[in-house]
Amino acid sequence: MNSALKPLVLIVEDEADLVTLLKYNLEKENFRTLSAGDGEEALLLASEQVPSLVLLDWMLPLMSGLEVCRQMRRNPKTRDIPIIMLTARGEEADKVRGLNSGADDYIAKPFSPTELVARMRAVLRRSSPGLAEELLSFGDVIMDLAAHRVRRQGRDVHLGPTEFRLLRHFMQHPGRVFSREQLLDLVWGHDVYVEPRTVDVHIRRLRKALNEVNDNDIIRTVRSAGYALDEKGGISA
């Protein structure tokens, strides 16, 4: 998948260690990133590259995050960009000020990267539903629904139509175990008669297509229960 399809996140933060941590976690989740260390640089970058989302620290050199947010909302080029404010100020009054300045969400430090990514995806779904819906990701697998393509660790994964539908279903419900009968109803459809063991055949094909020699098997077989998308993979009781 072309990297340009990945959402671009502008990180506005003057703590270098936090920027490094954010970049690592976001790029692992298939976002592209760029960063600014102060408010003036942030306004310039946002106007030039127009990111999909801005992570904006409240306490910044030269100009506060609140003022950056207000100025972005006044500029026609940047006024519709989703903004999540990151701040050590956790009081409710501060949260209200941040939201009133035009922020879409507000996360108090310290925060977990997992929660941050979940909140980012929620904001993107509200503001750019097409962007959120056309790309699915799990671990190192990226599915582009619009282009009907799957990539893993940068290489193309070639799937048949049924394997593509199976993987899409799993990626839309990661971690959840589905029985063969459920998969037949949800992937093949209620009106199609197929033997339950047919599911096993297509799971094997999906595994073969997804996994090269050193790849982790992300399809987990749960004995007497079914299958799930799980980074641990393998077989479990």
Secondary structure, 3 states (H helix, E strand, C coil): CCHHHCCEEEEECCCHHHHHHHHHHHHHCCCEEEEECCHHHHHHHHHHHCCCEEEEECCCCCCCHHHHHHHHHHCCCCCCCCEEEEECCCCHHHHHHHHHCCCCEEEECCCCHHHHHHHHHHHHHHHCHHHHHHEEEECCEEEECCCCEEEECCEEECCCHHHHHHHHHHHHCCCCCECHHHHHHHHHCCCCCCCCHHHHHHHHHHHHHHCCCCCCCCEEEECCCEEEECCCCEEEC
